[in-house]
């Protein structure tokens, strides 16, 4: 019955969350804009389905760009019951488990098709339960997209980064490859990035097309380089105790809704990235595309990060990505 009702739900307007006594309340804060961003859109879609299909049994409250949320606090927030779900960036979860950082290695994933293939492999699915003992259970992977970068000067060669300061989150891999190329990093929340660029606190950013467009990060610069050097990938997470404490039937229905949202919104992320890139061009910001020689120079310059983090992340994971059908070949060849 639930499956049959979902089509009607997709064609209806949003359902507002009004939590009643006796319902399981699922608070889900995140740091993304509510619209025009894959995480924000996916969270809103999931809440809409939960509040329609599970009305009377569960209620989900999503808070976009929540001031009291940060990826660094995700374990503490789940543990003390401040929230019951979150969707942190994998690159910000290295302190929980370094294996999560596989998604942040530069130029490891050639495109999002390889990402989606890897996350459905045994190793990829294993990351969902990697940190259960630490109090974090993964429920699904949510895609954002490949990264682009921009700064106060046009970025075409690795040497163009030297001396610039880039705003980053608490992401070890990002900090490492920027340092390798002579750039400095300044830790910023996603919400604070646009202001920091506009005021000159930082000179550059590297994020996905949707993040750049939704937050207006491109307004500070006259060009954005389509480097595809990395990606942003989220994991929808909860606390194991909360999840196991749910009524089994309710948990199974939540799993179905999460699967539906993940499949639909991961596919939509491709379209949203392309629309965001088009919007950036319409805003009279040039998109710089690298030719094969230029891309090769970036790949070589960022390669040392692989070796510094490969042992902790696991060379088994790196090899699995490289030898997928679409991702086969050496890093340098790509």
N, C-alpha and C positions, 0 to 999 in steps of 0.2 A: 504493500500500500504506500509506503514511504517513497519508493522509487517512482511509482506512478504519479505521485503528487509533485515531484520535483520540477517537471516541465512547466506546470502551471505557475510554480513559484518563480521560475526564471523569467516569466513573462509579466510578472506582477511588479508593483512598486515596492520600495523598501518597507520592512516591518520595523517599527520602533520598539526598542527594548523597554518594557515596563515590568520589572521583576516583582513577582507576587510571592507572598509567604508560601513556603514549601517547595519552591523551585530551587534547583541547583544553580547558584549564581556563578557565572564564569566571567571574571573580569580580565580583559585582554587589552592592556595598553601597548602602544608602540610609538616609534619615533618618526614615522613617515607621514607625509600628507595624506589626507583621507581620500582624495581623488587624483587621478593622473599618475599614480605611483603603484607598482605591482603589489607591494606589501599592503599599502592602505586599501587598495581595491579588493585584495583577497580577504583581508580581515573583515571588511564591511560585508562582503558576499557571504562569508561564513556566518557572521552574526545574523544576517538576514535569514539564512536557512534555518539556523538553530531556533531563532525566535518565532519562526512560522511553524516549522515541522515538530518542534519539541515543546511547544507552548503548554504551560502547566507543569512541565517536568524540568526544563532547563531554560535559563535565560543568560544570554551573552551580552556584555556591555563592552563595546570597543571604544577606546580613547585614542584618537589620532594625535600625533605630536604631543604626547603626554609629558608634562614637565617633571613628573616624579619617576619617570622610567628611563633606564639606560641599560644597554647590553651588559655593562660591567656589573650591574646589580641583579642580573637575571636569576642567579641561584638563590640569593638572599630573598628576593621578592617572591619567588615560588615557595621557598621554605617557610616564610612567615605568613603566608596567605594574603599578601597584598594584592597579588594577582594569581590567576590559575592557568593562564596561557601567555605565551610571548612568542616572538619570531625574531630572535637575534641574528645578526649577520654571522656567518661561519668564521669570517676573518677576525671577529672580536671575541672568539671563544677559545683562543689558544691557551689561556690560563686554566681552562677546565680540562681540555685534552688537546695536545699538540696535533693529534691526528685530524682534527677538524680543519686545520690550516691547509690541507691539500687543495681546497678550492681557491686559495689565495695565491698559490705559486704562479709567478708571472709566466705567461705563454705556455702553460701546461695544457690548458683546454683550448683547442683551436676555435671552437664555436659552441653555441649552446646545445647543439645536437649531441655533441660528445658529452657535455655535462649531464644531460638528461639520461643518456645511455649509461654513464658511469653510476649515477645515483640509484639506478635500478639494479645494479649488479650486487652480488653478495657482499663485497667490501663496502660498497656505498650504503646499502641497507644496514650493514653492521654499525655504521656511525650513529644511527638513530638510538641505539642502546649502549653506545660507548661510555656514557657518563651516568648510567642509572645509579651506580653506587655513590655518586656525588650528589644525587638528588635531581637529576635532569633526564627526562625521557623525551626523545624525539618522536613526533607523530607524523611528520611529512617534511619534504623539501619544497620550498617555494622559490621560484626563479625570479631574478631581477634582470640581469643581462650583463653584457660585456662592458668593460670600462673604456672611457675616453678621458683625455686629460687636457687641461688648458691652464694658461698662466699669463702673466703680464707681457710675455714675449711669445712669439710663435714657436711651437715645439715640433721640430722635425727630426732632430738627432738627439741621442742621449746626452751629449755635451750641453744641450740647451737648458738642461735642468740645473746645471752647476750654479750654486749661489742663491737659488730661489728657496723660499719657504712654502711648503705645501701643508694645507690643513688635512689632517687625517684623524680617524678614530683610533681607539686603542688597539690597533692591528699590527702585530709584530712583523708580518711579512711586508706590509707597505712601508713601515719605518725602515726596514732593512734595505729594500731595493732603492729607496730614495737616498739613503745614506751612501750606498754603493756608487750612486751617480752624482754625488757631491751636493745634494740638496738637503735642506733641513726640514724637519716636520714639527708641526704644532698641533697638539691634541685638541680636537674640537668635536662637539656633538653635531650630528647632522643638522639640527635645528639652527645652530649658530654659524654654519658655514657661509651662507650668503652674506650675512652682515660682515663677517671677517674678511671676505673677499672685497666687498664694497669699501670698507674702511681702510684696507691695505694692511691689516694685521697679518694676512698671508697673501702670497702672490699667486698660488695655484691650487688646483684641486684635481683629483682623479676619481671619477664616479661613473655611474651608468647614465645612458642617455635619458632615461626616465627621471632619475634623480636630478640630473643637471637641469632638465626642463622644468620639472615640477617645483623645484626650489629656486629657479631663476639664477643658477650659478653662472650661466654663460653671459649674463649682462655685464659682468666686470671685465670681459675680455673680447677681443675682436676675432678670435678663432678658437676652435676646439679640434684637437687631433684625434682622429679615429684610430687609436693605437691597438685596441683589443688586447691589451697587455694582461688584463686580469678580468675578474668577474665578481659580481656580488650575488651571493647565494644565501638564502635564509633557511633556518630550521624552525618549524613550528614545534614548540616544546611545552611540556607541562611537568608537574611534579609527580613522580611515580606513585607516591602515597595517595594523592588526590585522584589520579586516574584509576588506580586499583580499587579505590573506595567507592567508585560509582556503581550503581546498579548495573549488572552485566548487560541487560537489554538496552539501557540508555547509552552505555559505553559503545555498544555495537552500532547503534544508530548514529552516534557522534563520529565514529570511525568512517561510516559511509558518507556522511556529509563532508568530512575533511577530505576524503578521497575525491569526491566530486569537485570540490573547490580547487584542490591541488591540480587535477587534470585540466580543468577549464582555465584556471588563471595562469598556469605555467605556459599553456598554449597562447593565451592572450598577451603574455609578457613580450613575445616576439613582435606582435602588432604594435603594442604600446611603445616599444623601443623605436620602431620605425617612425611612428607618428611623432614622437618626441624629437627625433633627429630632424624631421621635416619642419617642426615648429621652430627649432633653433635656427635653421636656415632662413625661415620666414622672418625671424627677428634680426636679420641682416648680420648674422655671425657666420663666418666662413667655417666649413668643415674641411679640415686638412686630412687627406688620405695618403698613407705611406705607400711608396712603391716597394718592390721586393728587396731592393738593395737597402733602403732605409729600414724596413722591418727587420732584416737580418742584423743590422747594427744594434737595434734595440734588444733583440733576442740575446745576442752575445753579451751585451753589457749587463743584462739582468740575470744571466745564467748562474753566477756565484751564489745567489739566494737559494737555488735548489740544493746545493751541496751543504750550505750552512744549516738548513732545516730538514734535509731529507732523512737523516737518521731518526729524528724525533717524529716526523710525520709518518714515516714508514716508506721505504723504497718499494714495498709491495704495492702500496696504493699508487705511487707514481708510475710504476711499471704497468699496472692494470690500465691506467688512463692511456699511456703511450701506445699500448698494444691493442686497444679497441680498434674495430674495423675502420672507423672514421678518423681515429687519432693516431694510427700507426705511423711510425717514422721518428727520426731523432728530432730533438728540440731544435737543433741548428737548421735542419732541413725545412722546418716549418717557419 
